[in-house]
C-alpha cells in the first residue's frame, strides 16, 4: 500500500460501523504501520481516536515482542542481554539494545583495567564489587522492592537501583565478558551468583543485593534452613539464562499485580508462557 492509502485506511477508524474490520486489517500489516499510527495520533484532537490508536500501537508492539521472544527462545536463549532487553521492551518498546550493550561494556572495560591474570578469585570479585557498587553506586532498591522498574534493565542502569535479579544480571554480564566463571543461582526469594571453577573444589556465592558480599555454601544452607523449606541441589548450582529471564518475568508480573494493574500482569503472563513452552525445534528445556 502507498502512504496515502495507509493514511486513508487509518482515517476509517473514525467510522464505528467498520472500525473493527479496519483494526483487523491494520493489525495484519504488523509493526511497519506503527509510524503512520503515531503520526495520526499527533494529528487528531479526538481523545477517543487517540485512545484507539494507542491501543492499536500497543497490540502491534506486543505481538511483535511475543514473536521476538519466541525467536530468542528457539535459538537457545543463549544471549542473556538480549533476553533482558526483550523483557525491557514490554514497557519501553523503543529501548536500544546497543545502548544497553555499551553500558555493560563500559563496566567491563573499567573492571578489565584493574584485573590481573594472577589474581585470586576473591580478589577478582573485589574488583568487580569496586567498579559496580562503589564507582557506579549500583545498590538495592529496598524502598520499592516490587516496582516493575526493578525488572527493567534500562531503568536499573539509569537509576542504579534494582532488585536482586537485575543487579545480578548486570554483574553476571560483566563477569562473563571478562571470562570469569560466574553463573546465576535460583534461590527461593533471592537470586545470587556463584563463582565455580571447572573440575576444582573452589566455589563460593555472591550476593549482589548486598553489594557483592561473598557467601559460602554453608551460608546458603543456613539461609534455606531459615526459610523452613526442603533443600534442593538446584539451590546451589548454576541456572540457565532462560531460567533467569523467566524469573525476571515472574518478578515483573508480581510487580504489576501489586500495583493493581491486572491487564499488564496478564500480558506479562502471556510472555512467560512463551518461555515455558516447548521450543519450535523440539529440544527439551528442563528447569
Protein Blocks (a to p, Z undefined) as FASTA:
>chain_A
ZZklmmmmmmmmmpmklmmmmmmmmmmnommlmmmmmmmmmmpccfklmmmmmmmmmmmm
mmmmmmmmmmmmmnoomammlmmmmmmmmmmmmbcfklmmmmmmmmmmmmmmmpcfklcf
klmmmmmmmmmmmmnopacdfklmmgmklmmmklmmmnopacfklmmmmmmmmmmmnopa
cdddddehiacdddddehiabdcdddfkngoiacdfklmmmmmmmnopacdfklmgccdf
klmmmmmmmmmmmmmmmnopaklmmmmmmmmmmmmmccfklpacdZZ
